[in-house]
Amino acid sequence: MIQLDGTSLTLEQFEQIARRGATCALSDAAGQRIARARAVVERLPEDAVVYGVNTGFGDLASVRIDADKLGRLQRQLLWSHAAGVGPPLADEAVRGMLLLRANTLARGNSGVRPAVVELLLELLNKGILPVVPSRGSVGASGDLAPLAHLALPLTGSGRVRWNGRELQADAALERAGLEPLELRAKEGLALINGTQAMTSLTALATLELRRLAKVADLVGALTADAVRGSDDAFDRRLHEARPHPGQLASAANLWRLLQGSEIRESHRVGDPRVQDPYSVRCMPQVHGAVRDLITDAAAKLAIEMNSATDNPLIFPGDGAVLSGGNFHGEPVALAADCLAMGAAELASISERRTEKLTDARFSGLEPFLADDPGLESGFMLAQVTAAALTADCKRLAQPAATDSIPTSAGKEDHVSMGMGAALKLHESLGLLRQVLAIELLAAAQGIDLLRPLTSSEPLEALHGELRRRAGRWREDRPMADDLAAADRFLAGEIDPLLEPLG
């Protein structure tokens, strides 16, 4: 049971809850902070005009709402803002949203009752997941549409997924023994103002890209051996002379992975090539730069996951109620855009290594890795597919955050497009994994063509695991099945081989 206090949630805890189903609860201290902030809202003078408490929203902020209509105001805010479209977000993303929404409210700056946070956590822990359409957020005032869909089930509205079925939220709450909430002043706005949709998606993507950076080192090392590349470029001394942390980690991985290879020893003396091409020699520099982007993004997410991101914010210490813009998603949007650039770079250098494997003029292997070139085309079209996927990754690397479109009658005149950045990042990661899968298939074929020489112990383990899923290419066959098998392997089955890597 992970305790939420609004200030100390880590990316690793996020993964445990969002991906692995760990449960969580509100800490006592957080519950007390929430209650103190709620007391500030309930003590507001009747003649006070406070945005989102007794006014309309957005460009309607100048419209004063009567006291007897404040609950209706909050309920109708959810209904009107639940305007999302498109395929629903995956369960792990919705679990992440529930967690992050509860955690930001746990800071005690939002003015909701503890019961609101407790019901969010009940849904999360019982696996009652709101159906949240993926499209409709411009990332300020936060992820309004996705978060409105997330909040609807708290009131018995909307639809949820539970135990593999989709059903009406009120029916799910009743079967789970939960009571829907009657929202009070400020609570609807506190539930939908914030960055928790884009942050959940970007956190999941950061975890996946961190994993794929290790996959890139492992697969790239197999390619380096298959093209009979040199391990000199991965020598620790080189990288200590330019000590970027990611570069050091990637170089150490590549060096260790190539030690003990018979293939490497077979050409250590007398190889006429002085240097390998950049796609092989500069793996630590490129892979490492992406690793550093991931580290930077993780640091931003650690702040964002533990931040108060709605508006206005309540400060119980002096009773202040302050309007601002913490809901603006720019920090997350820029992080997601940078990660998409990193994914495109990993795809780009991987595709170039695949091209080197299939080019007999460089590799010294059979043309296109075919057993009978001419009669057979071998990996010719696999490299073309990798090129097509890489081009898509490059397209998705174009920033979303720079494409602001004003909304709400110009009141929200600069928005982050953070949700769009996060969604395209997820698409890019799927393409990257497929590019790496193609490289893995080609590199394994290169190793087969060098038999009876063997590679290093960890690379032979990688080769063997792949061959249990996709056999050696002896004559042309439909390649799509092999590509799908390699992609499934990289999607998670490879993880035990990644554990020793830094």
C-alpha positions as CSV (number, residue, x, y, z in Angstrom):
1,M,0.0,0.0,0.0
2,I,1.6,3.3,-1.2
3,Q,0.8,6.3,0.9
4,L,-0.1,9.5,-1.0
5,D,0.9,12.8,0.5
6,G,0.8,15.1,-2.5
7,T,4.5,15.8,-2.4
8,S,6.7,12.6,-2.7
9,L,5.2,10.4,-5.4
10,T,8.0,8.9,-7.5
11,L,8.1,7.7,-11.1
12,E,8.8,4.2,-9.8
13,Q,5.7,4.3,-7.5
14,F,3.7,5.7,-10.5
15,E,4.7,2.7,-12.5
16,Q,3.9,0.3,-9.7
17,I,0.4,1.7,-9.4
18,A,-0.4,2.6,-13.0
19,R,1.1,-0.5,-14.7
20,R,1.3,-3.2,-12.0
21,G,-1.9,-2.6,-10.0
22,A,-0.4,-1.6,-6.7
23,T,-2.8,0.0,-4.3
24,C,-2.6,3.3,-2.6
25,A,-4.2,5.3,0.2
26,L,-4.3,8.9,1.4
27,S,-1.9,9.7,4.2
28,D,-3.3,11.1,7.4
29,A,-1.3,14.3,7.1
30,A,-2.6,14.9,3.5
31,G,-6.2,14.3,4.7
32,Q,-5.7,17.0,7.3
33,R,-4.3,19.5,4.8
34,I,-7.2,18.8,2.5
35,A,-9.7,19.5,5.3
36,R,-8.0,22.7,6.2
37,A,-8.2,24.0,2.6
38,R,-11.8,23.0,2.4
39,A,-12.6,25.0,5.5
40,V,-11.2,28.1,3.7
41,V,-13.7,27.6,0.9
42,E,-16.6,27.1,3.2
43,R,-15.7,30.2,5.2
44,L,-15.6,32.5,2.2
45,P,-17.9,35.6,2.7
46,E,-21.2,35.5,0.7
47,D,-20.3,38.7,-1.1
48,A,-16.8,37.5,-2.1
49,V,-16.4,36.9,-5.9
50,V,-14.1,33.9,-6.3
51,Y,-13.4,32.4,-9.7
52,G,-14.7,28.9,-10.1
53,V,-16.5,29.0,-6.7
54,N,-19.3,31.4,-7.5
55,T,-18.6,32.5,-11.0
56,G,-18.8,31.1,-14.5
57,F,-15.7,29.6,-16.2
58,G,-13.2,30.8,-18.8
59,D,-14.6,33.8,-20.6
60,L,-17.7,33.6,-18.5
61,A,-15.8,34.4,-15.3
62,S,-17.6,37.7,-15.0
63,V,-20.9,36.0,-14.5
64,R,-21.9,35.7,-10.8
65,I,-23.7,32.5,-9.8
66,D,-26.3,32.5,-7.0
67,A,-25.4,30.5,-3.8
68,D,-28.3,28.0,-4.3
69,K,-26.9,27.0,-7.7
70,L,-23.2,26.4,-6.8
71,G,-23.6,22.6,-6.7
72,R,-25.4,22.6,-10.0
73,L,-22.6,24.8,-11.4
74,Q,-20.0,22.2,-10.5
75,R,-22.1,19.3,-11.9
76,Q,-22.8,21.0,-15.1
77,L,-19.2,22.0,-15.5
78,L,-18.3,18.2,-15.7
79,W,-21.1,17.5,-18.1
80,S,-20.3,20.4,-20.5
81,H,-16.6,19.8,-20.4
82,A,-16.9,16.0,-21.1
83,A,-16.5,16.7,-24.8
84,G,-13.7,14.3,-25.7
85,V,-13.7,12.2,-28.8
86,G,-11.6,9.5,-30.3
87,P,-10.4,6.1,-29.0
88,P,-10.4,5.7,-25.2
89,L,-7.1,5.9,-23.4
90,A,-5.6,2.6,-22.3
91,D,-6.3,1.3,-18.8
92,E,-2.7,2.1,-17.5
93,A,-3.1,5.7,-18.6
94,V,-6.4,6.0,-16.8
95,R,-5.0,4.4,-13.7
96,G,-2.2,7.0,-13.9
97,M,-4.7,9.8,-14.2
98,L,-6.7,8.7,-11.2
99,L,-3.5,8.4,-9.2
100,L,-2.1,11.8,-10.2
101,R,-5.5,13.6,-9.8
102,A,-5.7,12.2,-6.2
103,N,-2.1,13.1,-5.5
104,T,-2.4,16.7,-6.7
105,L,-5.6,17.2,-4.6
106,A,-3.7,15.6,-1.6
107,R,-1.4,18.7,-1.5
108,G,-4.2,20.6,0.1
109,N,-4.3,23.6,-2.2
110,S,-7.5,22.7,-4.1
111,G,-10.3,23.2,-1.6
112,V,-12.1,19.8,-2.1
113,R,-13.4,17.6,0.7
114,P,-11.4,14.6,1.6
115,A,-14.3,12.4,0.4
116,V,-13.5,13.5,-3.2
117,V,-9.9,12.2,-3.0
118,E,-11.0,9.0,-1.2
119,L,-13.5,8.2,-3.9
120,L,-10.9,8.7,-6.6
121,L,-8.7,6.2,-4.8
122,E,-11.6,3.7,-4.3
123,L,-12.1,3.7,-8.1
124,L,-8.3,3.2,-8.6
125,N,-7.9,0.4,-6.1
126,K,-11.0,-1.4,-7.2
127,G,-10.1,-1.2,-10.9
128,I,-13.2,0.9,-11.8
129,L,-11.7,2.9,-14.6
130,P,-13.5,5.8,-16.3
131,V,-13.8,5.7,-20.1
132,V,-11.7,8.7,-21.2
133,P,-11.6,9.6,-24.9
134,S,-8.1,10.5,-26.0
135,R,-8.8,13.6,-28.0
136,G,-10.0,17.1,-27.0
137,S,-7.4,18.7,-24.8
138,V,-5.3,21.7,-25.8
139,G,-3.4,21.5,-22.5
140,A,-4.7,24.7,-20.8
141,S,-6.7,25.2,-18.7
142,G,-5.1,21.8,-18.3
143,D,-6.6,18.6,-19.7
144,L,-10.2,19.8,-19.3
145,A,-12.0,17.3,-21.5
146,P,-10.1,14.1,-20.4
147,L,-10.3,15.1,-16.8
148,A,-14.0,15.8,-17.0
149,H,-14.6,12.3,-18.4
150,L,-12.3,11.0,-15.6
151,A,-14.5,12.8,-13.0
152,L,-17.9,12.0,-14.3
153,P,-18.1,8.5,-12.6
154,L,-17.5,10.2,-9.2
155,T,-21.0,11.6,-9.6
156,G,-22.5,8.4,-11.0
157,S,-22.4,9.7,-14.6
158,G,-20.4,8.5,-17.6
159,R,-19.1,5.0,-18.4
160,V,-16.4,2.9,-16.8
161,R,-14.5,-0.3,-17.5
162,W,-14.6,-2.8,-14.7
163,N,-13.6,-6.5,-14.8
164,G,-13.2,-6.5,-18.5
165,R,-16.7,-4.9,-19.2
166,E,-17.9,-1.5,-20.0
167,L,-20.9,-0.3,-18.1
168,Q,-22.7,2.8,-16.7
169,A,-20.8,4.4,-13.8
170,D,-23.8,4.4,-11.5
171,A,-24.3,0.7,-11.9
172,A,-20.6,0.0,-11.2
173,L,-20.6,2.2,-8.1
174,E,-23.7,0.4,-6.8
175,R,-22.2,-3.1,-7.4
176,A,-19.0,-2.0,-5.7
177,G,-20.8,-0.6,-2.7
178,L,-19.8,3.0,-3.4
179,E,-21.9,6.1,-3.1
180,P,-21.7,8.8,-5.8
181,L,-20.8,12.3,-4.7
182,E,-22.9,15.5,-4.8
183,L,-20.3,18.0,-5.8
184,R,-20.0,21.2,-3.8
185,A,-18.5,24.6,-4.5
186,K,-15.1,24.5,-6.2
187,E,-15.0,20.7,-6.5
188,G,-15.9,20.2,-10.1
189,L,-13.3,22.8,-11.2
190,A,-10.7,21.2,-8.9
191,L,-11.3,17.9,-10.6
192,I,-10.8,19.0,-14.2
193,N,-8.2,21.8,-13.9
194,G,-4.8,20.2,-14.3
195,T,-2.3,18.3,-16.4
196,Q,-2.9,14.8,-15.2
197,A,-3.8,13.3,-18.6
198,M,-0.7,14.6,-20.4
199,T,1.4,13.8,-17.4
200,S,0.2,10.2,-17.1
201,L,0.8,9.6,-20.7
202,T,4.2,11.3,-20.7
203,A,5.2,9.4,-17.5
204,L,4.3,6.1,-19.1
205,A,6.2,7.1,-22.3
206,T,9.3,8.1,-20.3
207,L,9.3,4.7,-18.6
208,E,9.0,2.9,-22.0
209,L,11.6,5.1,-23.7
210,R,14.0,4.4,-20.9
211,R,13.5,0.7,-21.5
212,L,13.8,1.0,-25.3
213,A,17.1,2.9,-24.8
214,K,18.5,-0.3,-23.2
215,V,17.0,-2.3,-26.0
216,A,18.8,-0.1,-28.5
217,D,22.1,-0.7,-26.7
218,L,21.5,-4.5,-26.7
219,V,20.4,-4.7,-30.4
220,G,23.0,-2.2,-31.5
221,A,25.7,-4.3,-29.9
222,L,24.5,-7.4,-31.9
223,T,24.7,-5.3,-35.1
224,A,28.2,-4.1,-34.2
225,D,29.4,-7.7,-34.0
226,A,27.5,-8.8,-37.1
227,V,29.2,-6.1,-39.2
228,R,32.5,-7.0,-37.5
229,G,32.8,-3.5,-35.9
230,S,35.4,-2.5,-33.4
231,D,34.8,-2.2,-29.7
232,D,37.5,0.5,-29.4
233,A,34.9,3.2,-29.8
234,F,33.3,2.1,-26.6
235,D,36.4,2.2,-24.5
236,R,35.8,3.8,-21.1
237,R,38.7,6.3,-21.5
238,L,37.1,7.9,-24.6
239,H,33.9,8.6,-22.8
240,E,35.4,9.8,-19.6
241,A,37.0,12.5,-21.8
242,R,33.4,13.7,-22.6
243,P,31.5,12.5,-19.5
244,H,27.8,13.0,-20.3
245,P,26.1,10.6,-18.0
246,G,24.0,8.9,-20.7
247,Q,27.0,8.5,-23.0
248,L,29.0,6.9,-20.2
249,A,26.2,4.4,-19.4
250,S,25.6,3.5,-23.1
251,A,29.3,3.0,-23.8
252,A,29.7,0.8,-20.7
253,N,26.8,-1.3,-21.9
254,L,28.2,-1.7,-25.4
255,W,31.7,-2.5,-24.2
256,R,30.5,-5.2,-21.8
257,L,28.2,-6.7,-24.4
258,L,30.9,-7.3,-26.9
259,Q,33.6,-8.8,-24.6
260,G,34.3,-12.4,-25.2
261,S,33.1,-12.4,-28.8
262,E,34.9,-14.8,-31.1
263,I,33.7,-12.7,-34.0
264,R,35.4,-9.6,-32.6
265,E,38.6,-11.5,-32.0
266,S,38.6,-12.9,-35.6
267,H,39.2,-9.4,-37.1
268,R,41.1,-7.6,-34.3
269,V,44.3,-7.8,-36.3
270,G,44.5,-7.1,-40.0
271,D,41.1,-5.5,-40.6
272,P,41.7,-2.8,-43.3
273,R,38.9,-0.6,-42.0
274,V,40.2,2.2,-39.8
275,Q,36.9,3.3,-38.4
276,D,33.3,2.2,-38.4
277,P,30.5,4.4,-39.7
278,Y,28.8,6.7,-37.2
279,S,25.7,4.6,-36.8
280,V,28.0,2.0,-35.2
281,R,30.8,4.0,-33.8
282,C,28.7,6.8,-32.3
283,M,26.1,4.7,-30.6
284,P,27.1,5.9,-27.1
285,Q,26.9,9.6,-28.2
286,V,23.5,9.2,-29.8
287,H,21.9,6.6,-27.5
288,G,23.5,8.5,-24.5
289,A,22.0,11.9,-25.5
290,V,18.6,10.3,-25.6
291,R,19.2,8.8,-22.2
292,D,20.0,12.3,-20.9
293,L,16.7,13.6,-22.3
294,I,14.9,10.8,-20.5
295,T,16.6,11.8,-17.2
296,D,15.6,15.5,-17.8
297,A,12.0,14.5,-18.5
298,A,11.9,12.3,-15.4
299,A,13.0,15.2,-13.3
300,K,10.3,17.4,-14.7
301,L,7.7,14.7,-14.2
302,A,8.7,14.3,-10.5
303,I,7.9,17.9,-10.0
304,E,4.7,17.9,-12.0
305,M,3.3,14.7,-10.4
306,N,3.6,16.4,-7.0
307,S,2.3,19.8,-7.9
308,A,-1.0,21.7,-7.4
309,T,-2.2,22.4,-10.9
310,D,-5.8,23.6,-10.6
311,N,-7.1,27.2,-10.3
312,P,-7.7,29.0,-8.1
313,L,-5.4,27.6,-5.3
314,I,-6.2,27.7,-1.6
315,F,-3.5,28.6,1.0
316,P,-4.9,27.7,4.4
317,G,-2.0,29.3,6.2
318,D,-3.3,32.8,5.6
319,G,-6.7,32.0,3.9
320,A,-5.6,33.3,0.5
321,V,-7.4,32.2,-2.6
322,L,-5.2,33.0,-5.6
323,S,-5.9,32.7,-9.3
324,G,-3.0,31.8,-11.6
325,G,-2.0,29.4,-14.3
326,N,-0.5,26.2,-12.8
327,F,-2.8,24.3,-15.1
328,H,-0.8,25.3,-18.1
329,G,0.9,22.2,-19.5
330,E,4.0,23.8,-21.1
331,P,6.6,21.9,-18.9
332,V,5.1,18.6,-19.8
333,A,4.4,19.5,-23.4
334,L,8.0,20.5,-24.0
335,A,9.2,17.3,-22.2
336,A,7.0,15.1,-24.4
337,D,8.2,16.9,-27.6
338,C,11.8,16.4,-26.6
339,L,11.2,12.7,-25.9
340,A,9.6,12.4,-29.3
341,M,12.8,13.8,-30.8
342,G,14.8,11.3,-28.9
343,A,12.7,8.4,-30.1
344,A,13.1,9.6,-33.7
345,E,16.9,9.7,-33.2
346,L,17.0,6.2,-31.8
347,A,14.9,5.0,-34.8
348,S,17.1,6.9,-37.3
349,I,20.4,5.5,-36.1
350,S,18.9,2.0,-35.9
351,E,17.6,2.1,-39.4
352,R,21.1,3.2,-40.6
353,R,22.6,0.2,-38.9
354,T,20.0,-2.1,-40.6
355,E,21.0,-0.5,-43.9
356,K,24.7,-1.2,-43.2
357,L,23.8,-4.9,-42.4
358,T,22.1,-5.3,-45.8
359,D,24.8,-3.5,-47.8
360,A,27.3,-6.2,-48.8
361,R,29.8,-3.5,-49.8
362,F,30.1,-2.5,-46.2
363,S,29.2,-5.6,-44.2
364,G,31.1,-8.2,-46.2
365,L,28.0,-10.4,-45.7
366,E,25.8,-11.7,-48.4
367,P,23.8,-9.0,-50.2
368,F,20.6,-8.2,-48.2
369,L,21.6,-11.1,-45.9
370,A,20.1,-13.6,-48.3
371,D,21.4,-17.2,-48.6
372,D,21.0,-17.1,-52.4
373,P,21.1,-13.4,-53.5
374,G,19.3,-12.7,-56.7
375,L,16.9,-15.6,-56.5
376,E,16.1,-14.3,-53.0
377,S,15.7,-10.7,-51.8
378,G,16.4,-11.4,-48.2
379,F,16.1,-8.3,-46.0
380,M,15.8,-5.9,-48.8
381,L,12.2,-4.9,-48.0
382,A,12.7,-5.1,-44.3
383,Q,15.1,-2.2,-44.5
384,V,12.6,-0.3,-46.7
385,T,10.0,-0.9,-44.0
386,A,12.4,0.4,-41.4
387,A,13.0,3.5,-43.5
388,A,9.2,4.1,-43.8
389,L,8.7,3.8,-40.0
390,T,11.7,6.1,-39.3
391,A,10.2,8.7,-41.6
392,D,7.0,8.5,-39.6
393,C,9.0,8.9,-36.3
394,K,10.7,12.0,-37.8
395,R,7.3,13.4,-38.7
396,L,6.0,12.8,-35.1
397,A,9.1,14.6,-33.8
398,Q,7.8,17.9,-35.0
399,P,6.8,19.8,-31.9
400,A,3.2,20.1,-30.8
401,A,3.9,22.8,-28.1
402,T,4.7,25.4,-30.7
403,D,1.3,25.0,-32.4
404,S,-0.9,27.0,-29.9
405,I,-4.5,27.8,-31.0
406,P,-6.4,30.3,-28.9
407,T,-9.6,29.0,-27.2
408,S,-12.5,30.3,-25.0
409,A,-13.2,33.5,-26.8
410,G,-9.5,34.5,-26.6
411,K,-9.3,34.2,-22.8
412,E,-7.1,31.1,-23.2
413,D,-5.0,32.7,-25.9
414,H,-1.8,30.6,-25.5
415,V,-2.2,26.8,-24.8
416,S,0.4,24.1,-24.5
417,M,-0.9,21.3,-26.8
418,G,0.6,19.0,-24.2
419,M,-1.9,16.2,-24.7
420,G,-1.2,16.2,-28.4
421,A,2.5,16.0,-27.7
422,A,2.0,13.1,-25.3
423,L,-0.3,11.2,-27.8
424,K,2.1,11.5,-30.7
425,L,5.0,10.5,-28.4
426,H,3.2,7.2,-27.7
427,E,2.7,6.6,-31.4
428,S,6.4,7.3,-32.0
429,L,7.5,4.7,-29.4
430,G,5.5,2.0,-31.1
431,L,7.2,2.8,-34.4
432,L,10.6,2.9,-32.7
433,R,10.2,-0.5,-31.2
434,Q,9.3,-1.9,-34.7
435,V,12.4,-0.3,-36.2
436,L,14.5,-1.9,-33.5
437,A,12.8,-5.2,-34.1
438,I,13.8,-5.1,-37.8
439,E,17.4,-4.3,-36.8
440,L,17.4,-7.3,-34.4
441,L,16.2,-9.7,-37.1
442,A,18.8,-8.4,-39.5
443,A,21.6,-8.5,-37.0
444,A,20.7,-12.1,-35.9
445,Q,20.8,-13.1,-39.6
446,G,24.3,-11.5,-39.9
447,I,25.5,-13.5,-36.9
448,D,24.1,-16.7,-38.6
449,L,26.1,-15.9,-41.7
450,L,29.3,-15.7,-39.7
451,R,29.0,-19.1,-38.2
452,P,30.8,-21.1,-36.8
453,L,32.1,-18.0,-35.1
454,T,30.1,-17.0,-32.0
455,S,29.4,-13.7,-30.4
456,S,29.6,-12.9,-26.7
457,E,27.6,-14.7,-24.0
458,P,24.9,-12.0,-23.6
459,L,24.6,-11.5,-27.4
460,E,24.3,-15.2,-28.0
461,A,21.6,-15.3,-25.4
462,L,19.8,-12.5,-27.3
463,H,20.3,-14.4,-30.6
464,G,19.0,-17.6,-29.1
465,E,15.9,-16.0,-27.6
466,L,15.0,-14.4,-30.9
467,R,15.5,-17.7,-32.8
468,R,13.0,-19.4,-30.5
469,R,10.5,-16.9,-31.9
470,A,11.7,-16.3,-35.5
471,G,13.8,-18.8,-37.4
472,R,17.0,-18.2,-39.5
473,W,16.3,-16.8,-42.9
474,R,17.2,-19.6,-45.3
475,E,14.9,-18.8,-48.2
476,D,12.4,-16.1,-48.8
477,R,9.1,-16.3,-46.9
478,P,6.5,-13.8,-45.9
479,M,8.4,-11.6,-43.5
480,A,5.4,-10.0,-41.7
481,D,5.2,-12.9,-39.3
482,D,8.8,-12.6,-38.3
483,L,8.5,-8.8,-37.9
484,A,5.5,-9.3,-35.6
485,A,7.3,-12.0,-33.5
486,A,10.3,-9.7,-33.1
487,D,8.1,-6.8,-32.1
488,R,6.3,-8.9,-29.5
489,F,9.7,-10.0,-28.2
490,L,10.9,-6.4,-27.8
491,A,7.5,-5.3,-26.2
492,G,8.4,-7.1,-23.0
493,E,9.6,-10.6,-23.4
494,I,13.2,-9.3,-23.8
495,D,13.2,-7.7,-20.3
496,P,15.2,-10.3,-18.5
497,L,18.1,-9.7,-20.9
498,L,17.9,-6.0,-20.1
499,E,18.4,-6.3,-16.3
500,P,22.2,-6.3,-16.3
501,L,22.3,-3.1,-18.4
502,G,22.8,0.3,-17.0
